[in-house]
């Protein structure tokens, strides 16, 4: 299923150019972009990982900064 908002929100062609390991964080309760958009972004970025944050919305880094920090820290350790 394609998200019609995705083409307006991100540069699809440019996502494929990202060469660094990428962690995509997505709030499960994001009211701006549905979960399907997170899957589409992950699919477009090579070597990316998608992590859904249960109970969080569009700004998980502000809603639960310590939780996000732990996830990012773990991701960085696996890519070091």
PDB file with one MODEL, atoms N, CA, C and O in Angstrom:
MODEL        1
ATOM      1  N   UNK A   1       0.838  -1.182   0.000  1.00  0.00           N
ATOM      2  CA  UNK A   1       0.000   0.000   0.000  1.00  0.00           C
ATOM      3  C   UNK A   1       0.884   1.246   0.000  1.00  0.00           C
ATOM      4  O   UNK A   1       1.777   1.373   0.838  1.00  0.00           O
ATOM      5  N   UNK A   2       0.648   2.133  -0.902  1.00  0.00           N
ATOM      6  CA  UNK A   2       1.430   3.371  -0.982  1.00  0.00           C
ATOM      7  C   UNK A   2       0.759   4.472  -0.182  1.00  0.00           C
ATOM      8  O   UNK A   2      -0.469   4.545  -0.135  1.00  0.00           O
ATOM      9  N   UNK A   3       1.542   5.322   0.442  1.00  0.00           N
ATOM     10  CA  UNK A   3       1.026   6.466   1.181  1.00  0.00           C
ATOM     11  C   UNK A   3       1.113   7.682   0.273  1.00  0.00           C
ATOM     12  O   UNK A   3       2.219   8.087  -0.083  1.00  0.00           O
ATOM     13  N   UNK A   4      -0.013   8.285  -0.119  1.00  0.00           N
ATOM     14  CA  UNK A   4       0.025   9.423  -1.038  1.00  0.00           C
ATOM     15  C   UNK A   4       0.735  10.639  -0.448  1.00  0.00           C
ATOM     16  O   UNK A   4       1.203  11.495  -1.198  1.00  0.00           O
ATOM     17  N   UNK A   5       0.825  10.732   0.872  1.00  0.00           N
ATOM     18  CA  UNK A   5       1.504  11.867   1.500  1.00  0.00           C
ATOM     19  C   UNK A   5       3.021  11.754   1.421  1.00  0.00           C
ATOM     20  O   UNK A   5       3.727  12.754   1.548  1.00  0.00           O
ATOM     21  N   UNK A   6       3.521  10.549   1.213  1.00  0.00           N
ATOM     22  CA  UNK A   6       4.965  10.342   1.237  1.00  0.00           C
ATOM     23  C   UNK A   6       5.672  11.160   0.177  1.00  0.00           C
ATOM     24  O   UNK A   6       6.725  11.737   0.449  1.00  0.00           O
ATOM     25  N   UNK A   7       5.130  11.224  -1.007  1.00  0.00           N
ATOM     26  CA  UNK A   7       5.804  11.965  -2.084  1.00  0.00           C
ATOM     27  C   UNK A   7       5.884  13.454  -1.792  1.00  0.00           C
ATOM     28  O   UNK A   7       6.767  14.138  -2.308  1.00  0.00           O
ATOM     29  N   UNK A   8       4.982  13.960  -0.977  1.00  0.00           N
ATOM     30  CA  UNK A   8       5.021  15.382  -0.621  1.00  0.00           C
ATOM     31  C   UNK A   8       5.956  15.655   0.545  1.00  0.00           C
ATOM     32  O   UNK A   8       6.424  16.781   0.718  1.00  0.00           O
ATOM     33  N   UNK A   9       6.228  14.643   1.336  1.00  0.00           N
ATOM     34  CA  UNK A   9       6.968  14.845   2.575  1.00  0.00           C
ATOM     35  C   UNK A   9       8.459  14.554   2.465  1.00  0.00           C
ATOM     36  O   UNK A   9       9.256  15.158   3.185  1.00  0.00           O
ATOM     37  N   UNK A  10       8.844  13.663   1.600  1.00  0.00           N
ATOM     38  CA  UNK A  10      10.252  13.286   1.491  1.00  0.00           C
ATOM     39  C   UNK A  10      10.663  13.256   0.030  1.00  0.00           C
ATOM     40  O   UNK A  10       9.825  13.235  -0.873  1.00  0.00           O
ATOM     41  N   UNK A  11      11.939  13.255  -0.175  1.00  0.00           N
ATOM     42  CA  UNK A  11      12.480  13.180  -1.530  1.00  0.00           C
ATOM     43  C   UNK A  11      12.807  11.722  -1.820  1.00  0.00           C
ATOM     44  O   UNK A  11      13.914  11.264  -1.538  1.00  0.00           O
ATOM     45  N   UNK A  12      11.856  10.999  -2.376  1.00  0.00           N
ATOM     46  CA  UNK A  12      12.021   9.565  -2.585  1.00  0.00           C
ATOM     47  C   UNK A  12      13.302   9.223  -3.325  1.00  0.00           C
ATOM     48  O   UNK A  12      14.004   8.290  -2.934  1.00  0.00           O
ATOM     49  N   UNK A  13      13.622   9.948  -4.378  1.00  0.00           N
ATOM     50  CA  UNK A  13      14.824   9.644  -5.151  1.00  0.00           C
ATOM     51  C   UNK A  13      16.082   9.826  -4.321  1.00  0.00           C
ATOM     52  O   UNK A  13      17.061   9.105  -4.514  1.00  0.00           O
ATOM     53  N   UNK A  14      16.069  10.773  -3.408  1.00  0.00           N
ATOM     54  CA  UNK A  14      17.248  11.031  -2.593  1.00  0.00           C
ATOM     55  C   UNK A  14      17.418  10.016  -1.466  1.00  0.00           C
ATOM     56  O   UNK A  14      18.540   9.765  -1.028  1.00  0.00           O
ATOM     57  N   UNK A  15      16.334   9.438  -0.999  1.00  0.00           N
ATOM     58  CA  UNK A  15      16.447   8.438   0.064  1.00  0.00           C
ATOM     59  C   UNK A  15      17.298   7.258  -0.386  1.00  0.00           C
ATOM     60  O   UNK A  15      18.055   6.702   0.410  1.00  0.00           O
ATOM     61  N   UNK A  16      17.184   6.877  -1.632  1.00  0.00           N
ATOM     62  CA  UNK A  16      17.953   5.742  -2.165  1.00  0.00           C
ATOM     63  C   UNK A  16      19.455   6.028  -2.203  1.00  0.00           C
ATOM     64  O   UNK A  16      20.265   5.105  -2.301  1.00  0.00           O
ATOM     65  N   UNK A  17      19.821   7.304  -2.127  1.00  0.00           N
ATOM     66  CA  UNK A  17      21.226   7.693  -2.194  1.00  0.00           C
ATOM     67  C   UNK A  17      21.924   7.633  -0.837  1.00  0.00           C
ATOM     68  O   UNK A  17      23.147   7.749  -0.771  1.00  0.00           O
ATOM     69  N   UNK A  18      21.178   7.456   0.226  1.00  0.00           N
ATOM     70  CA  UNK A  18      21.785   7.400   1.560  1.00  0.00           C
ATOM     71  C   UNK A  18      22.603   6.120   1.655  1.00  0.00           C
ATOM     72  O   UNK A  18      22.094   5.023   1.429  1.00  0.00           O
ATOM     73  N   UNK A  19      23.888   6.280   1.994  1.00  0.00           N
ATOM     74  CA  UNK A  19      24.768   5.111   2.041  1.00  0.00           C
ATOM     75  C   UNK A  19      25.160   4.723   3.462  1.00  0.00           C
ATOM     76  O   UNK A  19      25.739   3.657   3.670  1.00  0.00           O
ATOM     77  N   UNK A  20      24.857   5.560   4.432  1.00  0.00           N
ATOM     78  CA  UNK A  20      25.194   5.253   5.824  1.00  0.00           C
ATOM     79  C   UNK A  20      24.131   4.356   6.441  1.00  0.00           C
ATOM     80  O   UNK A  20      22.956   4.458   6.088  1.00  0.00           O
ATOM     81  N   UNK A  21      24.526   3.480   7.359  1.00  0.00           N
ATOM     82  CA  UNK A  21      23.519   2.714   8.090  1.00  0.00           C
ATOM     83  C   UNK A  21      22.549   3.699   8.745  1.00  0.00           C
ATOM     84  O   UNK A  21      22.973   4.680   9.355  1.00  0.00           O
ATOM     85  N   UNK A  22      21.261   3.437   8.618  1.00  0.00           N
ATOM     86  CA  UNK A  22      20.254   4.400   9.042  1.00  0.00           C
ATOM     87  C   UNK A  22      19.220   3.761   9.947  1.00  0.00           C
ATOM     88  O   UNK A  22      18.696   2.686   9.656  1.00  0.00           O
ATOM     89  N   UNK A  23      18.935   4.434  11.043  1.00  0.00           N
ATOM     90  CA  UNK A  23      17.888   4.020  11.964  1.00  0.00           C
ATOM     91  C   UNK A  23      16.689   4.934  11.739  1.00  0.00           C
ATOM     92  O   UNK A  23      16.790   6.151  11.888  1.00  0.00           O
ATOM     93  N   UNK A  24      15.570   4.347  11.383  1.00  0.00           N
ATOM     94  CA  UNK A  24      14.329   5.092  11.187  1.00  0.00           C
ATOM     95  C   UNK A  24      13.466   4.854  12.415  1.00  0.00           C
ATOM     96  O   UNK A  24      13.023   3.733  12.665  1.00  0.00           O
ATOM     97  N   UNK A  25      13.230   5.916  13.180  1.00  0.00           N
ATOM     98  CA  UNK A  25      12.377   5.826  14.363  1.00  0.00           C
ATOM     99  C   UNK A  25      11.000   6.343  14.010  1.00  0.00           C
ATOM    100  O   UNK A  25      10.860   7.379  13.359  1.00  0.00           O
ATOM    101  N   UNK A  26       9.979   5.610  14.447  1.00  0.00           N
ATOM    102  CA  UNK A  26       8.610   5.985  14.077  1.00  0.00           C
ATOM    103  C   UNK A  26       7.687   5.802  15.269  1.00  0.00           C
ATOM    104  O   UNK A  26       7.598   4.715  15.840  1.00  0.00           O
ATOM    105  N   UNK A  27       7.007   6.869  15.635  1.00  0.00           N
ATOM    106  CA  UNK A  27       6.024   6.781  16.708  1.00  0.00           C
ATOM    107  C   UNK A  27       4.804   6.002  16.242  1.00  0.00           C
ATOM    108  O   UNK A  27       4.204   6.325  15.217  1.00  0.00           O
ATOM    109  N   UNK A  28       4.446   4.988  16.993  1.00  0.00           N
ATOM    110  CA  UNK A  28       3.304   4.140  16.647  1.00  0.00           C
ATOM    111  C   UNK A  28       2.015   4.959  16.519  1.00  0.00           C
ATOM    112  O   UNK A  28       1.148   4.633  15.708  1.00  0.00           O
ATOM    113  N   UNK A  29       1.894   6.002  17.307  1.00  0.00           N
ATOM    114  CA  UNK A  29       0.678   6.826  17.295  1.00  0.00           C
ATOM    115  C   UNK A  29       0.874   8.122  16.515  1.00  0.00           C
ATOM    116  O   UNK A  29       0.189   9.110  16.778  1.00  0.00           O
ATOM    117  N   UNK A  30       1.794   8.130  15.566  1.00  0.00           N
ATOM    118  CA  UNK A  30       2.033   9.319  14.748  1.00  0.00           C
ATOM    119  C   UNK A  30       0.745   9.679  14.005  1.00  0.00           C
ATOM    120  O   UNK A  30       0.239   8.891  13.207  1.00  0.00           O
ATOM    121  N   UNK A  31       0.227  10.865  14.275  1.00  0.00           N
ATOM    122  CA  UNK A  31      -1.017  11.284  13.637  1.00  0.00           C
ATOM    123  C   UNK A  31      -0.758  12.047  12.338  1.00  0.00           C
ATOM    124  O   UNK A  31      -1.694  12.357  11.601  1.00  0.00           O
ATOM    125  N   UNK A  32       0.513  12.350  12.060  1.00  0.00           N
ATOM    126  CA  UNK A  32       0.857  13.075  10.842  1.00  0.00           C
ATOM    127  C   UNK A  32       1.123  12.118   9.688  1.00  0.00           C
ATOM    128  O   UNK A  32       0.633  12.321   8.577  1.00  0.00           O
ATOM    129  N   UNK A  33       1.897  11.082   9.954  1.00  0.00           N
ATOM    130  CA  UNK A  33       2.191  10.060   8.950  1.00  0.00           C
ATOM    131  C   UNK A  33       1.845   8.696   9.526  1.00  0.00           C
ATOM    132  O   UNK A  33       2.295   8.365  10.623  1.00  0.00           O
ATOM    133  N   UNK A  34       1.062   7.900   8.819  1.00  0.00           N
ATOM    134  CA  UNK A  34       0.694   6.574   9.320  1.00  0.00           C
ATOM    135  C   UNK A  34       1.892   5.620   9.300  1.00  0.00           C
ATOM    136  O   UNK A  34       2.920   5.893   8.681  1.00  0.00           O
ATOM    137  N   UNK A  35       1.727   4.509   9.989  1.00  0.00           N
ATOM    138  CA  UNK A  35       2.806   3.522  10.098  1.00  0.00           C
ATOM    139  C   UNK A  35       3.297   3.045   8.737  1.00  0.00           C
ATOM    140  O   UNK A  35       4.485   2.764   8.577  1.00  0.00           O
ATOM    141  N   UNK A  36       2.413   2.950   7.765  1.00  0.00           N
ATOM    142  CA  UNK A  36       2.819   2.480   6.436  1.00  0.00           C
ATOM    143  C   UNK A  36       3.919   3.371   5.849  1.00  0.00           C
ATOM    144  O   UNK A  36       4.768   2.894   5.096  1.00  0.00           O
ATOM    145  N   UNK A  37       3.906   4.652   6.190  1.00  0.00           N
ATOM    146  CA  UNK A  37       4.932   5.559   5.683  1.00  0.00           C
ATOM    147  C   UNK A  37       6.298   5.184   6.236  1.00  0.00           C
ATOM    148  O   UNK A  37       7.295   5.260   5.518  1.00  0.00           O
ATOM    149  N   UNK A  38       6.359   4.785   7.491  1.00  0.00           N
ATOM    150  CA  UNK A  38       7.619   4.331   8.070  1.00  0.00           C
ATOM    151  C   UNK A  38       8.183   3.140   7.323  1.00  0.00           C
ATOM    152  O   UNK A  38       9.386   3.066   7.075  1.00  0.00           O
ATOM    153  N   UNK A  39       7.314   2.209   6.966  1.00  0.00           N
ATOM    154  CA  UNK A  39       7.750   1.040   6.199  1.00  0.00           C
ATOM    155  C   UNK A  39       8.255   1.456   4.816  1.00  0.00           C
ATOM    156  O   UNK A  39       9.239   0.905   4.321  1.00  0.00           O
ATOM    157  N   UNK A  40       7.589   2.417   4.200  1.00  0.00           N
ATOM    158  CA  UNK A  40       8.018   2.882   2.881  1.00  0.00           C
ATOM    159  C   UNK A  40       9.368   3.583   2.945  1.00  0.00           C
ATOM    160  O   UNK A  40      10.218   3.379   2.078  1.00  0.00           O
ATOM    161  N   UNK A  41       9.567   4.407   3.966  1.00  0.00           N
ATOM    162  CA  UNK A  41      10.858   5.091   4.128  1.00  0.00           C
ATOM    163  C   UNK A  41      11.957   4.069   4.349  1.00  0.00           C
ATOM    164  O   UNK A  41      13.018   4.162   3.732  1.00  0.00           O
ATOM    165  N   UNK A  42      11.720   3.091   5.221  1.00  0.00           N
ATOM    166  CA  UNK A  42      12.719   2.053   5.480  1.00  0.00           C
ATOM    167  C   UNK A  42      13.072   1.288   4.211  1.00  0.00           C
ATOM    168  O   UNK A  42      14.234   0.958   3.973  1.00  0.00           O
ATOM    169  N   UNK A  43      12.071   1.015   3.412  1.00  0.00           N
ATOM    170  CA  UNK A  43      12.301   0.273   2.173  1.00  0.00           C
ATOM    171  C   UNK A  43      13.152   1.083   1.183  1.00  0.00           C
ATOM    172  O   UNK A  43      13.930   0.513   0.418  1.00  0.00           O
ATOM    173  N   UNK A  44      13.003   2.385   1.202  1.00  0.00           N
ATOM    174  CA  UNK A  44      13.731   3.235   0.249  1.00  0.00           C
ATOM    175  C   UNK A  44      15.192   3.458   0.638  1.00  0.00           C
ATOM    176  O   UNK A  44      16.026   3.711  -0.231  1.00  0.00           O
ATOM    177  N   UNK A  45      15.513   3.368   1.921  1.00  0.00           N
ATOM    178  CA  UNK A  45      16.886   3.633   2.382  1.00  0.00           C
ATOM    179  C   UNK A  45      17.633   2.315   2.525  1.00  0.00           C
ATOM    180  O   UNK A  45      17.270   1.486   3.360  1.00  0.00           O
ATOM    181  N   UNK A  46      18.672   2.113   1.720  1.00  0.00           N
ATOM    182  CA  UNK A  46      19.463   0.882   1.837  1.00  0.00           C
ATOM    183  C   UNK A  46      20.098   0.785   3.228  1.00  0.00           C
ATOM    184  O   UNK A  46      20.435   1.803   3.832  1.00  0.00           O
ATOM    185  N   UNK A  47      20.256  -0.412   3.720  1.00  0.00           N
ATOM    186  CA  UNK A  47      20.898  -0.658   5.018  1.00  0.00           C
ATOM    187  C   UNK A  47      20.234   0.145   6.137  1.00  0.00           C
ATOM    188  O   UNK A  47      20.917   0.714   6.988  1.00  0.00           O
ATOM    189  N   UNK A  48      18.909   0.188   6.132  1.00  0.00           N
ATOM    190  CA  UNK A  48      18.203   0.907   7.194  1.00  0.00           C
ATOM    191  C   UNK A  48      17.419  -0.071   8.048  1.00  0.00           C
ATOM    192  O   UNK A  48      17.084  -1.179   7.629  1.00  0.00           O
ATOM    193  N   UNK A  49      17.142   0.376   9.248  1.00  0.00           N
ATOM    194  CA  UNK A  49      16.361  -0.407  10.197  1.00  0.00           C
ATOM    195  C   UNK A  49      15.229   0.473  10.709  1.00  0.00           C
ATOM    196  O   UNK A  49      15.439   1.646  11.019  1.00  0.00           O
ATOM    197  N   UNK A  50      14.041  -0.085  10.797  1.00  0.00           N
ATOM    198  CA  UNK A  50      12.873   0.641  11.271  1.00  0.00           C
ATOM    199  C   UNK A  50      12.522   0.173  12.674  1.00  0.00           C
ATOM    200  O   UNK A  50      12.415  -1.025  12.937  1.00  0.00           O
ATOM    201  N   UNK A  51      12.346   1.125  13.559  1.00  0.00           N
ATOM    202  CA  UNK A  51      11.964   0.817  14.931  1.00  0.00           C
ATOM    203  C   UNK A  51      10.704   1.614  15.259  1.00  0.00           C
ATOM    204  O   UNK A  51      10.716   2.845  15.251  1.00  0.00           O
ATOM    205  N   UNK A  52       9.621   0.897  15.546  1.00  0.00           N
ATOM    206  CA  UNK A  52       8.384   1.555  15.964  1.00  0.00           C
ATOM    207  C   UNK A  52       8.418   1.757  17.472  1.00  0.00           C
ATOM    208  O   UNK A  52       8.794   0.859  18.226  1.00  0.00           O
ATOM    209  N   UNK A  53       8.021   2.946  17.895  1.00  0.00           N
ATOM    210  CA  UNK A  53       8.000   3.274  19.314  1.00  0.00           C
ATOM    211  C   UNK A  53       6.549   3.253  19.792  1.00  0.00           C
ATOM    212  O   UNK A  53       5.772   4.171  19.527  1.00  0.00           O
ATOM    213  N   UNK A  54       6.214   2.190  20.494  1.00  0.00           N
ATOM    214  CA  UNK A  54       4.838   1.999  20.951  1.00  0.00           C
ATOM    215  C   UNK A  54       4.432   3.092  21.938  1.00  0.00           C
ATOM    216  O   UNK A  54       5.183   3.448  22.846  1.00  0.00           O
ATOM    217  N   UNK A  55       3.245   3.601  21.736  1.00  0.00           N
ATOM    218  CA  UNK A  55       2.692   4.605  22.628  1.00  0.00           C
ATOM    219  C   UNK A  55       3.133   6.027  22.352  1.00  0.00           C
ATOM    220  O   UNK A  55       2.683   6.956  23.022  1.00  0.00           O
ATOM    221  N   UNK A  56       4.011   6.212  21.369  1.00  0.00           N
ATOM    222  CA  UNK A  56       4.521   7.551  21.074  1.00  0.00           C
ATOM    223  C   UNK A  56       3.971   8.063  19.750  1.00  0.00           C
ATOM    224  O   UNK A  56       3.547   7.286  18.895  1.00  0.00           O
ATOM    225  N   UNK A  57       3.985   9.385  19.597  1.00  0.00           N
ATOM    226  CA  UNK A  57       3.425  10.008  18.413  1.00  0.00           C
ATOM    227  C   UNK A  57       4.477  10.501  17.434  1.00  0.00           C
ATOM    228  O   UNK A  57       5.494   9.842  17.217  1.00  0.00           O
ATOM    229  N   UNK A  58       4.225  11.666  16.845  1.00  0.00           N
ATOM    230  CA  UNK A  58       5.039  12.196  15.753  1.00  0.00           C
ATOM    231  C   UNK A  58       6.427  12.680  16.208  1.00  0.00           C
ATOM    232  O   UNK A  58       7.339  12.794  15.390  1.00  0.00           O
ATOM    233  N   UNK A  59       6.582  12.957  17.479  1.00  0.00           N
ATOM    234  CA  UNK A  59       7.854  13.494  17.966  1.00  0.00           C
ATOM    235  C   UNK A  59       8.397  12.661  19.128  1.00  0.00           C
ATOM    236  O   UNK A  59       8.486  13.149  20.255  1.00  0.00           O
ATOM    237  N   UNK A  60       8.758  11.410  18.855  1.00  0.00           N
ATOM    238  CA  UNK A  60       9.190  10.528  19.947  1.00  0.00           C
ATOM    239  C   UNK A  60      10.409  11.036  20.706  1.00  0.00           C
ATOM    240  O   UNK A  60      10.543  10.781  21.903  1.00  0.00           O
ATOM    241  N   UNK A  61      11.300  11.749  20.024  1.00  0.00           N
ATOM    242  CA  UNK A  61      12.500  12.262  20.696  1.00  0.00           C
ATOM    243  C   UNK A  61      12.143  13.290  21.758  1.00  0.00           C
ATOM    244  O   UNK A  61      12.900  13.473  22.711  1.00  0.00           O
ATOM    245  N   UNK A  62      11.014  13.964  21.617  1.00  0.00           N
ATOM    246  CA  UNK A  62      10.560  14.910  22.630  1.00  0.00           C
ATOM    247  C   UNK A  62       9.650  14.244  23.659  1.00  0.00           C
ATOM    248  O   UNK A  62       9.641  14.635  24.826  1.00  0.00           O
ATOM    249  N   UNK A  63       8.897  13.253  23.236  1.00  0.00           N
ATOM    250  CA  UNK A  63       7.952  12.581  24.110  1.00  0.00           C
ATOM    251  C   UNK A  63       8.648  11.633  25.095  1.00  0.00           C
ATOM    252  O   UNK A  63       8.215  11.483  26.238  1.00  0.00           O
ATOM    253  N   UNK A  64       9.712  11.010  24.644  1.00  0.00           N
ATOM    254  CA  UNK A  64      10.436  10.060  25.498  1.00  0.00           C
ATOM    255  C   UNK A  64      11.922  10.071  25.134  1.00  0.00           C
ATOM    256  O   UNK A  64      12.429   9.108  24.559  1.00  0.00           O
ATOM    257  N   UNK A  65      12.621  11.163  25.471  1.00  0.00           N
ATOM    258  CA  UNK A  65      14.018  11.292  25.044  1.00  0.00           C
ATOM    259  C   UNK A  65      14.949  10.194  25.565  1.00  0.00           C
ATOM    260  O   UNK A  65      15.854   9.768  24.848  1.00  0.00           O
ATOM    261  N   UNK A  66      14.745   9.736  26.786  1.00  0.00           N
ATOM    262  CA  UNK A  66      15.628   8.687  27.314  1.00  0.00           C
ATOM    263  C   UNK A  66      15.434   7.367  26.575  1.00  0.00           C
ATOM    264  O   UNK A  66      16.398   6.656  26.293  1.00  0.00           O
ATOM    265  N   UNK A  67      14.207   7.055  26.271  1.00  0.00           N
ATOM    266  CA  UNK A  67      13.917   5.826  25.512  1.00  0.00           C
ATOM    267  C   UNK A  67      14.549   5.896  24.127  1.00  0.00           C
ATOM    268  O   UNK A  67      15.165   4.933  23.672  1.00  0.00           O
ATOM    269  N   UNK A  68      14.396   7.025  23.467  1.00  0.00           N
ATOM    270  CA  UNK A  68      14.977   7.203  22.135  1.00  0.00           C
ATOM    271  C   UNK A  68      16.497   7.134  22.215  1.00  0.00           C
ATOM    272  O   UNK A  68      17.139   6.516  21.365  1.00  0.00           O
ATOM    273  N   UNK A  69      17.071   7.767  23.232  1.00  0.00           N
ATOM    274  CA  UNK A  69      18.530   7.751  23.390  1.00  0.00           C
ATOM    275  C   UNK A  69      19.045   6.327  23.533  1.00  0.00           C
ATOM    276  O   UNK A  69      20.070   5.975  22.949  1.00  0.00           O
ATOM    277  N   UNK A  70      18.334   5.497  24.312  1.00  0.00           N
ATOM    278  CA  UNK A  70      18.767   4.102  24.490  1.00  0.00           C
ATOM    279  C   UNK A  70      18.740   3.340  23.169  1.00  0.00           C
ATOM    280  O   UNK A  70      19.650   2.564  22.875  1.00  0.00           O
ATOM    281  N   UNK A  71      17.707   3.561  22.385  1.00  0.00           N
ATOM    282  CA  UNK A  71      17.569   2.874  21.090  1.00  0.00           C
ATOM    283  C   UNK A  71      18.670   3.322  20.140  1.00  0.00           C
ATOM    284  O   UNK A  71      19.287   2.496  19.466  1.00  0.00           O
ATOM    285  N   UNK A  72      18.918   4.618  20.083  1.00  0.00           N
ATOM    286  CA  UNK A  72      19.964   5.154  19.200  1.00  0.00           C
ATOM    287  C   UNK A  72      21.335   4.649  19.642  1.00  0.00           C
ATOM    288  O   UNK A  72      22.148   4.249  18.809  1.00  0.00           O
ATOM    289  N   UNK A  73      21.590   4.665  20.934  1.00  0.00           N
ATOM    290  CA  UNK A  73      22.868   4.199  21.459  1.00  0.00           C
ATOM    291  C   UNK A  73      23.107   2.728  21.088  1.00  0.00           C
ATOM    292  O   UNK A  73      24.200   2.360  20.660  1.00  0.00           O
ATOM    293  N   UNK A  74      22.090   1.907  21.256  1.00  0.00           N
ATOM    294  CA  UNK A  74      22.196   0.483  20.898  1.00  0.00           C
ATOM    295  C   UNK A  74      22.462   0.321  19.401  1.00  0.00           C
ATOM    296  O   UNK A  74      23.295  -0.492  19.000  1.00  0.00           O
ATOM    297  N   UNK A  75      21.757   1.091  18.583  1.00  0.00           N
ATOM    298  CA  UNK A  75      21.960   1.036  17.135  1.00  0.00           C
ATOM    299  C   UNK A  75      23.393   1.417  16.772  1.00  0.00           C
ATOM    300  O   UNK A  75      24.032   0.741  15.965  1.00  0.00           O
ATOM    301  N   UNK A  76      23.890   2.483  17.359  1.00  0.00           N
ATOM    302  CA  UNK A  76      25.249   2.942  17.058  1.00  0.00           C
ATOM    303  C   UNK A  76      26.296   1.909  17.477  1.00  0.00           C
ATOM    304  O   UNK A  76      27.304   1.734  16.792  1.00  0.00           O
ATOM    305  N   UNK A  77      26.065   1.232  18.588  1.00  0.00           N
ATOM    306  CA  UNK A  77      27.014   0.193  19.028  1.00  0.00           C
ATOM    307  C   UNK A  77      27.060  -0.972  18.055  1.00  0.00           C
ATOM    308  O   UNK A  77      28.117  -1.571  17.857  1.00  0.00           O
ATOM    309  N   UNK A  78      25.920  -1.306  17.441  1.00  0.00           N
ATOM    310  CA  UNK A  78      25.909  -2.423  16.498  1.00  0.00           C
ATOM    311  C   UNK A  78      26.541  -2.041  15.171  1.00  0.00           C
ATOM    312  O   UNK A  78      26.942  -2.916  14.404  1.00  0.00           O
ATOM    313  N   UNK A  79      26.635  -0.752  14.889  1.00  0.00           N
ATOM    314  CA  UNK A  79      27.191  -0.287  13.614  1.00  0.00           C
ATOM    315  C   UNK A  79      28.630   0.184  13.745  1.00  0.00           C
ATOM    316  O   UNK A  79      29.232   0.592  12.752  1.00  0.00           O
ATOM    317  N   UNK A  80      29.195   0.139  14.947  1.00  0.00           N
ATOM    318  CA  UNK A  80      30.566   0.622  15.163  1.00  0.00           C
ATOM    319  C   UNK A  80      31.578  -0.400  14.717  1.00  0.00           C
ATOM    320  O   UNK A  80      32.782  -0.164  14.824  1.00  0.00           O
TER     321      UNK A  80
ENDMDL
END
